[in-house]
Amino acid sequence: MTPEATSTGQQVDASSDIVAAIDEIDGRSHLVIADIARDDAWVAMSTDRTVTLDDCR
């Protein structure tokens, strides 16, 4: 996995199955969002750059 991704500009269809998880990539924690119904349809962001739910209150 690499943390870089580009948009394909395509709409998500009804056959998509989107999931999210915290995963370790290159020894660092990342938020990974993926469409598990498609190959290579995912994006990852370092958790250092994400907000927590407590920060949203």
N, CA, C and O atoms as a DFTB+ gen file, in Angstrom:
228 C
 N C O
     1  1       0.823      -1.177       0.000
     2  2       0.000       0.000       0.000
     3  2       0.869       1.242       0.000
     4  3       1.900       1.294       0.671
     5  1       0.447       2.233      -0.751
     6  2       1.114       3.527      -0.706
     7  2       0.090       4.568      -0.317
     8  3      -1.075       4.444      -0.695
     9  1       0.480       5.593       0.427
    10  2      -0.504       6.579       0.890
    11  2      -0.922       7.595      -0.169
    12  3      -1.719       8.483       0.134
    13  1      -0.414       7.501      -1.405
    14  2      -0.811       8.435      -2.442
    15  2      -1.985       7.863      -3.227
    16  3      -2.082       6.648      -3.400
    17  1      -2.882       8.734      -3.706
    18  2      -4.010       8.295      -4.522
    19  2      -4.468       9.449      -5.392
    20  3      -4.275      10.614      -5.044
    21  1      -5.072       9.128      -6.516
    22  2      -5.627      10.148      -7.402
    23  2      -7.077       9.818      -7.696
    24  3      -7.475       8.654      -7.679
    25  1      -7.864      10.848      -7.965
    26  2      -9.271      10.674      -8.266
    27  2      -9.440      10.227      -9.714
    28  3      -8.740      10.707     -10.606
    29  1     -10.373       9.307      -9.939
    30  2     -10.687       8.890     -11.304
    31  2     -11.855       9.683     -11.860
    32  3     -12.147       9.601     -13.053
    33  1     -12.526      10.447     -11.016
    34  2     -13.657      11.259     -11.452
    35  2     -14.909      10.454     -11.735
    36  3     -15.832      10.965     -12.369
    37  1     -14.967       9.209     -11.282
    38  2     -16.122       8.365     -11.531
    39  2     -17.053       8.363     -10.334
    40  3     -16.610       8.477      -9.191
    41  1     -18.340       8.232     -10.599
    42  2     -19.335       8.153      -9.539
    43  2     -19.320       6.758      -8.920
    44  3     -19.040       5.773      -9.602
    45  1     -19.618       6.681      -7.639
    46  2     -19.734       5.391      -6.950
    47  2     -21.093       4.812      -7.290
    48  3     -22.108       5.503      -7.198
    49  1     -21.117       3.551      -7.682
    50  2     -22.388       2.924      -8.030
    51  2     -22.920       2.081      -6.876
    52  3     -22.291       1.989      -5.822
    53  1     -24.073       1.473      -7.083
    54  2     -24.742       0.708      -6.033
    55  2     -23.982      -0.557      -5.641
    56  3     -24.243      -1.119      -4.578
    57  1     -23.043      -1.018      -6.478
    58  2     -22.303      -2.235      -6.152
    59  2     -21.087      -1.965      -5.272
    60  3     -20.326      -2.887      -4.980
    61  1     -20.891      -0.733      -4.851
    62  2     -19.755      -0.377      -4.009
    63  2     -19.987      -0.829      -2.570
    64  3     -21.123      -0.894      -2.101
    65  1     -18.905      -1.137      -1.888
    66  2     -18.953      -1.513      -0.484
    67  2     -17.812      -0.771       0.198
    68  3     -16.679      -1.253       0.209
    69  1     -18.098       0.399       0.767
    70  2     -17.088       1.295       1.326
    71  2     -16.876       0.969       2.802
    72  3     -17.831       0.856       3.570
    73  1     -15.596       0.818       3.189
    74  2     -15.220       0.568       4.572
    75  2     -14.069       1.494       4.952
    76  3     -13.385       2.040       4.087
    77  1     -13.868       1.661       6.244
    78  2     -12.756       2.476       6.742
    79  2     -12.101       1.751       7.912
    80  3     -12.760       1.037       8.668
    81  1     -10.791       1.947       8.046
    82  2     -10.056       1.305       9.137
    83  2      -8.786       2.094       9.413
    84  3      -8.315       2.853       8.566
    85  1      -8.244       1.908      10.594
    86  2      -6.935       2.447      10.931
    87  2      -5.940       1.326      10.670
    88  3      -6.104       0.220      11.184
    89  1      -4.903       1.604       9.871
    90  2      -3.919       0.593       9.491
    91  2      -2.525       1.190       9.623
    92  3      -2.353       2.408       9.567
    93  1      -1.542       0.333       9.795
    94  2      -0.155       0.792       9.869
    95  2       0.489       0.636       8.494
    96  3       0.506      -0.454       7.922
    97  1       1.020       1.744       7.973
    98  2       1.715       1.755       6.684
    99  2       3.081       2.380       6.920
   100  3       3.174       3.501       7.419
   101  1       4.131       1.671       6.570
   102  2       5.503       2.146       6.764
   103  2       5.766       2.560       8.208
   104  3       6.482       3.527       8.467
   105  1       5.171       1.808       9.157
   106  2       5.414       2.057      10.570
   107  2       4.632       3.223      11.157
   108  3       4.844       3.584      12.315
   109  1       3.707       3.835      10.357
   110  2       2.905       4.960      10.847
   111  2       1.422       4.633      10.715
   112  3       1.023       3.908       9.803
   113  1       0.617       5.159      11.611
   114  2      -0.819       4.931      11.620
   115  2      -1.498       5.749      10.521
   116  3      -1.217       6.937      10.363
   117  1      -2.402       5.102       9.754
   118  2      -3.125       5.759       8.667
   119  2      -4.606       5.408       8.732
   120  3      -4.976       4.299       9.117
   121  1      -5.453       6.368       8.351
   122  2      -6.863       6.123       8.118
   123  2      -6.972       5.657       6.670
   124  3      -6.550       6.372       5.760
   125  1      -7.529       4.475       6.444
   126  2      -7.680       3.917       5.092
   127  2      -9.169       3.795       4.793
   128  3      -9.919       3.204       5.570
   129  1      -9.596       4.359       3.660
   130  2     -10.971       4.243       3.190
   131  2     -10.907       3.491       1.873
   132  3     -10.157       3.869       0.973
   133  1     -11.700       2.417       1.754
   134  2     -11.612       1.575       0.562
   135  2     -12.976       1.080       0.113
   136  3     -13.891       0.886       0.913
   137  1     -13.081       0.880      -1.204
   138  2     -14.231       0.205      -1.791
   139  2     -13.790      -1.240      -1.996
   140  3     -13.074      -1.545      -2.949
   141  1     -14.214      -2.122      -1.106
   142  2     -13.720      -3.496      -1.147
   143  2     -14.349      -4.311      -2.274
   144  3     -13.970      -5.463      -2.486
   145  1     -15.305      -3.728      -2.999
   146  2     -15.888      -4.409      -4.144
   147  2     -15.064      -4.190      -5.414
   148  3     -15.337      -4.813      -6.440
   149  1     -14.054      -3.307      -5.356
   150  2     -13.233      -2.995      -6.526
   151  2     -11.761      -3.116      -6.170
   152  3     -11.371      -2.849      -5.033
   153  1     -10.942      -3.518      -7.134
   154  2      -9.500      -3.574      -6.939
   155  2      -8.922      -2.163      -7.015
   156  3      -9.373      -1.349      -7.820
   157  1      -7.930      -1.873      -6.181
   158  2      -7.205      -0.599      -6.197
   159  2      -8.098       0.628      -6.025
   160  3      -7.797       1.689      -6.572
   161  1      -9.189       0.500      -5.276
   162  2     -10.077       1.632      -5.022
   163  2      -9.996       1.980      -3.547
   164  3     -10.875       1.610      -2.769
   165  1      -8.935       2.698      -3.155
   166  2      -8.744       3.055      -1.758
   167  2      -7.920       4.338      -1.660
   168  3      -7.259       4.743      -2.617
   169  1      -7.972       4.959      -0.501
   170  2      -7.181       6.147      -0.205
   171  2      -6.745       6.043       1.256
   172  3      -7.485       5.530       2.095
   173  1      -5.542       6.533       1.555
   174  2      -5.033       6.502       2.926
   175  2      -4.495       7.871       3.300
   176  3      -3.916       8.570       2.469
   177  1      -4.692       8.251       4.567
   178  2      -4.205       9.530       5.077
   179  2      -3.581       9.287       6.443
   180  3      -4.148       8.589       7.284
   181  1      -2.416       9.867       6.652
   182  2      -1.767       9.746       7.946
   183  2      -2.697      10.255       9.040
   184  3      -3.307      11.314       8.893
   185  1      -2.809       9.510      10.130
   186  2      -3.666       9.956      11.225
   187  2      -3.115      11.199      11.905
   188  3      -3.824      11.837      12.683
   189  1      -1.868      11.553      11.630
   190  2      -1.322      12.811      12.154
   191  2      -2.079      14.007      11.587
   192  3      -2.104      15.070      12.207
   193  1      -2.700      13.847      10.412
   194  2      -3.402      14.946       9.751
   195  2      -4.922      14.813       9.827
   196  3      -5.634      15.534       9.129
   197  1      -5.426      13.915      10.652
   198  2      -6.876      13.745      10.789
   199  2      -7.352      14.314      12.121
   200  3      -6.559      14.492      13.046
   201  1      -8.632      14.594      12.212
   202  2      -9.197      15.093      13.465
   203  2      -9.873      13.939      14.182
   204  3     -10.294      12.967      13.556
   205  1      -9.971      14.049      15.477
   206  2     -10.687      13.038      16.257
   207  2     -12.136      13.502      16.424
   208  3     -12.442      14.677      16.220
   209  1     -13.017      12.588      16.791
   210  2     -14.398      12.966      17.034
   211  2     -14.506      13.981      18.163
   212  3     -15.370      14.856      18.117
   213  1     -13.648      13.884      19.176
   214  2     -13.657      14.840      20.274
   215  2     -13.330      16.253      19.783
   216  3     -13.834      17.227      20.342
   217  1     -12.494      16.377      18.747
   218  2     -12.141      17.684      18.201
   219  2     -13.301      18.329      17.453
   220  3     -13.290      19.538      17.226
   221  1     -14.298      17.543      17.069
   222  2     -15.434      18.052      16.274
   223  2     -16.543      18.619      17.151
   224  3     -17.493      19.196      16.622
   225  1     -16.462      18.480      18.419
   226  2     -17.539      18.956      19.318
   227  2     -17.478      20.436      19.502
   228  3     -18.300      21.004      20.220
